[in-house]
Amino acid sequence: MTAPDSTHGIPLSGPLVVALVHDGLCTFEFAIVAEVFGLARPEMGPNWYRYASAAIEPGPLRAHGGLAVMPSAGMELLEQADLIVAAGWKGPGVPVPAALTEALCRAWARGARLASICSGAFVLAATGLLAGGRAATHWRYAAHLQALHPEITVDADVLYVEEERLYTSAGSAAGIDLMLHIVRQDFGQEAANRVARRLVMPPHRAGGQAQFIERPVPADPDHRVSGVLEAVRASLDEPWTVQRMAVEAAMSPRTFLRRVTEATSLAPAQWLIAQRVTEAQRLLESGQASVERIAAAAGFGSVQALRYHFQARLGVSPREYRRTFFRDSEVNGEAGASLPRARD
């Protein structure tokens, strides 16, 4: 089987993403992969992802809800895949076929990435590739996965985990976070944000994992909280405090703290830091402005504050992070460089 070189008639040459298909397919999880990687996106250019699905067993195959599924090909397609996604699995106690685990191991050995959503972690765990590392799955399955694979450290408190080309994510919606994280790695933050906006992606809990994807501010019944948070995001360089945000929302600080925490799973101060780190990431990726100017534009006030929060959330310094996007030339940043600002 030859890998598809177009999606909806648009010639493509980017990474080949293959979603695994089996009887009893998890409809929502599979749809996440298809939506992110398989939807026609001519605005992304010819280097965008190619997408296909691969059956791991003979048909007929049905997904949850009684839908009949017609995959692109069989497991031979895994030999060409750059990214293989296990979008859920049949159940925690259902064995993973040896032919599948062997094919996944071969794919990983030649450099492909493997990812899972929700119960799909059982598929990746069965390969043995997760041994000695961390993995995420839905909290309902965490104890079962840990008991079945004690060689893996199962983290039920995070949205997703990435370790050496192995990606695992928590409950179904966390798969969106993970797929967008992969888009961001491959095509940059602006591309990931475009995909997220088209998904109209709702907010998610931050958990214990650094979150990289910019999310729309959540709606609230009277729009006071979301209105203030949007205003903050549009002017991160201003000296925002929780007190000021509460005043803008016409709430007491205690009420504002509770409402923001309910909506974003983060206290207002932590939410603000997360937004400033995200803005600093965008500026580091999109231009050659100095770290000093970026620290000011993102609202950190000092390079020291930027470095501290950047390192705490992402595990790298701002300069190290920038180098990952400018590998071919050292970027020193010039004081007079412009700071592009792209708002939703």
N, C-alpha and C positions, 0 to 999 in steps of 0.2 A: 504494500500500500504506500503510495507516495503522499507525503505530507501536503496538506492544502496550502496553496500559495496565494489564495485570495479569500476574502470574506464578503459575501453579498456583492460579488463582482468587482471588488476593489483589490487590485494587485498588492500584495503585502509581502514583505521580506523579513519581518521581525521574528522574535523568539516564538517557537511553536509551543503553545500551551495545550496540554491534553488532559481532559477530565475523565476519570474512571467511571464506567457505567456498569451497574449490576442490577439484578432483579431486586425489587424493593428499594430502588434508588431514592435517596432523600431529596425530594423535589426542590425545596427552598435552597439547600446548600448547593445543589448542582446549578440552580438558576443564578446564584451569586457568581460562580465562575463564568458561566456563559454571558452574563450581563457585563462583567468587567472586561473580559478578554475577547468575547465573541461578537459583541455588538459592533455594527459598522460605525467607525469613527473617522471619516475622511479628513477631518480637521487635524488629526494626529499625524498624517502623512503616511508614506509607504513603508516606513520602518516599524509600524505598529504591529502588535501581536497577530500571529496566525492562531487559529483556534480549531480544535477538533475534539471529538469524544471517542473513547476506546472501550469496547465491551470486554469484560474480563471473563465472561462465560457465555455459552450459547443462548440464543433467544428462545421464545419471545421474552422480552424484558419489559417490566412495568415499574413505574415510579409510584410513590405515595400519591393517593388520590385517584388511582386507576389509569394514569396516563401511560400509553404505550410509548416506548423509547426506541428510536432507531439510531444507534451510534454511527459515527463516521467510519469506523474500522474496528478491528480486533486489537489484541495486545501487541501485535507486530508494530503498531504505531508508536509504542513506547520507545522503540529503538531510535526514533528521530526526535523525540520530544526534548525541549529545553527546560520545561517546567511541567511536572505531573502533579495533579491535584486529586486527592482522595476526598471527595465531597460527602463526608459521612460514611457510615458502614452499616451493615445489616443488623448488628447488635453486638454488645460487649462479649457475649459468649459464643459468637459465631466464628469459627476458625477462618483465617485468611488463607486462601489457596497458595500452596507452595510455588506454583507457576507464577503467580503475581508477585510474591515477595522476591523471587529470584530475578524477575524482570525489572523490578524497582531497584534492586541492588546493582544490577548491571548498568542501569541508566545513571544512577548516582555515581558509580565508579568512573563513568566516562565524562562526568562533569555536569549532569542535569541536576536541577533542583527538585526537591520533593516537598509537597505541602499537604496539609490536611485541615479540614474544617470539622469541628465538633467531634463526633465519634470516629471520624476518619483517622484520628490519632492511633486507633487500634491497628489500622493497616500499616502505618509507618512503624509502629512499635514492633510489629511482627517481623519486620525486615532485620531487626537487630541493630540497625544503624543509629537508633536513639540511645543505645546502651551507654551509660556513664554520663549522660547529659540530661538536660531539662526538657520537659514537654508540657504543653497545655492541652486541655480538653474541657468539655462541658463539666461543670461542677458535679452533675449527677453521675458522671462516669469516672470521676477522678479516683475514687477509692478502688473501683474495680480495675482500672488500668494500672494503678500502683501495685495492687495485689498480684495481678497477672504478670506484670513486668517490674519486679523489685529493683532491677538494674537501672531503671529510669527514675529520675526525680520528677514527679508529677506536680506541677504548680497549678492549683485550681483558682488562684487569685489574680491571674493575669489574663489579658486579652489574647496575646500570642507570644510565642517564643521562637527565636531564630538561632540556630546553631549549625554552622558549617553546611550551608545549603539545605538544611532541614528546617521546615517551618511547620509549626503546629498552632492551632488556634482554639479558643474556647467555644462557647455556645454559638449557635448558628449566625447571629448577627456579628459576632466577633470575626467571622470569616470575611466580612466586608472590610474590616480594619486591616486584616492580614493581606487580602488581595490588593488593597490600595497601597499598603506598605511596599509590596513587591513592585507595583507600578512606579512608585516613587523611586525605588532603587534603580529601576531600569531607565526611566524617562524623566525623573526629576519631580520636584514638588508641585510645579505648576500643572504638569500633566495629571498628577494624582488629584489635585484640587478640581480640575475640570471634570474628571470622572466622578468625584464625590458630589459635585454640584448637580450633575446630571442625575445622579441617584437620589438627590434630595436627602442626603444621608443624615439621620437623626443623631443626637449626641449619645455617647457611650460612657460607661464608667471607666475611669482611668486605670484602676487596678494597680498592680505593682510594676507594670511594664511602661517604659517611656513611650509616649504616644507621638507619632510623627505626622498624623494627618490632620489638616485643618478641617474643623467641622462647623457647619452652620450653627448659629446660636439657637437654642431651643425656644419654641414658642411657649408662652404662658397665657393664662386666661385673660389678664388685663394688659398684657404686653409691657408691663413696667420693667420687669427683669430683663426680658430679651431686648427691649429697647435700649436699656443702659449698657448691656453687654455688647451690643452692636456698636454703640457710640464709643465704648472703650477700645474695641478692636480697630475702629477707624482712626483713633488718635492715641496709639500706644505710647507715643513719645511724651505725652503729658503726664504730670505727677498724680496719677490716680491712687487713691487710697480707698479702703473699704468704707470709711466714713463718707467720702465724697460720692462714691457710687450709691450708697444708701440714700443720701440726700437727693441725688438725681432721680432715684426711683420712688421718692416720697415714702420711704419706709424707715423704720428704726434699724440700726445696724444688726440687731439680733434677728429681726424678721428677714432682712435682706440676706444675711448669712444662711439662714435656714432655707430660703427659697432658692438661692443659687446652688446650694449643696444638693437639694432635691433634684434640680434640673440638670446639673452637670456632674454630680458625684465628686465635686471638688469644692473646698472652701473658696470664697472669692479671691483671697490672696494667692492661693495656689493656682486657681484658674488664670489669674492675671499673669503669673510667671509663665505658665504653659503657653499662653498666647504670645508673650514676648519672646520666648525661645523659638516658637514657630516662625515669628516674623524675622528673627535673626537668621534662622535657617534659610528662609527665602532670599534674604538679602545677600547672604554668603554665597548662595548658589547662582544668583542672577547677575552679579556685577563684581566690580573690583574695588568697591569702596573700602576704606580702611576699617579695621576692627573698631577703632575708636568712634568713627562716624556711625557704624552699625549699632554699637552699644547705645549711643544717644538716640538714634532713630527708633530703636525697639523699646526705649524707655528704661533701660537699665541704669543710666546715669554714669556708669563707669565701666571700663574694660574689666576691672576686677570682678564686679557683680555679674557681668555677662559671662565671664569664664567660669565663675563658680556655679551658676545655675545651668549653664550649657553642659558642663562636665557632669553635674549631678543628674541631669535628666537623660543625657545621650551617651555619656561615657567617653567623650572625646572633647578636645579643646576646639574653639571656633576655627583656629587656623588649620588644625588637622582635618576638621570637617570640610573646610573649603577645598583642601587639596584633593579630596575624593571626587570633586567635580571639576577640577582643573589639573588633571594628572599630567598633561603634556607640557605644562609650563608652570613655573613657580609664580604664584600670585601674591604680591606683597601688599597691594592695595595702595591707592593714592588718595591723599586728603581731599583732592578736588573732584574725585569721581562722583558720579551721580548716584542717587539712591532711588531706583524705580519702585513705585508703590502700586501694587495691583490689588484692588479691593473687589470683593464679591458684589 
